[in-house]
Amino acid sequence: MYLRDDAQLFFGGDYNPEQWDEAVWKEDDELMRQARVNLATVGVFSWALLEPEEGRYDFAWLDAHLDRLHANRVAVDLATPTASPPPWFTLAHPDALPVGPDGTRLVHGSRDTYCLAAPAYRKAAVRIAGELAERYGKHPAVAMWHVHNEYATLCWCDHTAAAFREWLQERHGSLDALNDAWGTAFWSQRYGAWEQVLPPRATQWHKNPGQHLDFRRFWSDTVIAAYREQRDAIRAHSDRPVTTNLMLPGYQNLDLWAMGREVDLVAIDHYPDAPGFGAAADTAFAADRARSFAGGRPWLLMEQGTSTVYSSDQVLGKEPGEILRHTIGHIARGSEGALFFQWRQSRAGAETWHSAMVPHAGADSRIFREIQEVGEAVARLGEIKGSIVIADVAVLHDSDAWWAMEVDGLPSKELDYHGSLRRAHRALWEAGITVDFAHPENDLSRYRLVVAPALFLLSDAGAENLRDYVEGGGTLLVQHYSGVVDARLHARLGGYPALPLREALGIRVEEHRPLRRDEVIVLSDGTRATVWSESLRTEGETLVTYTHGMLAGKPAITRHRFGAGEGWYLSTRLDDSGYTALITRLAGSSGTPGLESVIRGNWRFLLNHGTEPIVLPEPGPDLLTGTTVGELPAGGCAVLKQGRTL
Ligand code: GAL
């Protein structure tokens, strides 16, 4: 990837000089040097300045900033500004404004106010992307392209309806096939003409589940098509890598596996949703997902909050040292650097209170001093650039399964796809295991353990693949309510889960029995469980049984030897300690509690998340400090050279 000094990791952030004046730009140049910034994302929300009227462009101001940054040895990640169309656009094309499921059409005055299915928006977006690429495609400052910003907006308007129908025709081929897939024989929903088919707008009661799932798939394809148009317009003029910043980890408006294949470099934004230890776990979760969507290749942390974390309705401050730990946490798991949102804290506008590398208080502040230290640390890690992380345990993730669990009418509202994934990852993280995410239909043979925490929807191909994985010698843990519907959301008949997977697990689930809200049951080994229980039979080994009601004495956790491997089934939701114990039993533990340890290439990254110093089993020379480290202080990080090569 292009950067003037290729042996550097990226360090910097979103830079919005258009919010400031010349005196501040001068100070920016100086402070960027002090913080060792080498990459700035420019232009993300600058459409109104770049194209003040339809078809009239003003690039002079951007020319000046790119030249200035280049002279200051800061490379540019140049954004297309399409996440925020200017007011003139919406007045000229009101039909391109997004419409909610209830028919409310939104107005401009915020950002992300467009419909990706509206032809006028798509045309205008490709046009401005092409203009920028033509002008700056070979500009020496431009290191990469940043298409759009966090593709997120959904829309239910008439343009969307027309595009959805086209997509459905392509996918299903005929109305009969669509009626069959969506099960429209129920509730008199049968469609007799394509014009009758709508996006899943507000309905009187439960929506059709197939319609919901297909709409999610359609929208993901729409986002990817919109991205591709801009990417291709850029590629016509520039050979620099093109990417878009994915919103992670909690948003799921597109199939991130598919998007990962479209970008030259996977880039994510990460804003932890809890302080302290929770933020550290969430950092590892986001980073492991990013690396997985990148196919194991290095990726880039495009945005992180500088000094704050979100927690419910509050924005809490990071503790001293936490900016460095989050940064190192991402780099350890494959990021080619660390960028922040944003360089300088805005003085006005909707995100005045969002933290930045240069806070309102200015450079004479704890935050900027920490940013300088982090910049120093990242600069010392240049030699790890391009090296990879290898994991031998995987957690299964599938967008279809996530979207499927959003449908109305499931037996319990406490089933939680994303929460289940995070929980599995966290238990493994706490055990010190480095984890990949994997798609259920991909080759899993390199993993010694695969955990399927929430595969409600499992395709036929996925079920076969999981069976083959176990038969070939893998250990698979499948959790409750998995494999119960196929790719069309039709229930599996004859017992759950899907037959090929049942063979590997040696079970047949007959009945789902959700627990009452707040009900806690105790299993035969004393573990507590909530949310869910199942009535199942096993031809394998019953490890733990239920002790309550009609399930008393029946299997709760089972193990089955199949081929050269083992299929484990967990039919309830264990409490945290029980779940961690089960995961640790399966995965082992390489951990010292509170010490995060990840191998990337030839280096071992160590992060002490605890409150006490930790004596390291093997002292070694630390890339961050240049000294030999034998003990890691509370909150400290080290990057030690390893003897082995990957
Ligand atoms: C990101 C977004 C940025 C900024 C940041 C802080 O999700 O891409 O533009 O809004 O959040 O809230």
Boltz pocket constraint, residues with backbone or C-beta under 6 A from the ligand:
constraints:
  - pocket:
      binder: B
      contacts: [[A, 149], [A, 150], [A, 269], [A, 303], [A, 341], [A, 351], [A, 354]]
      max_distance: 6.0
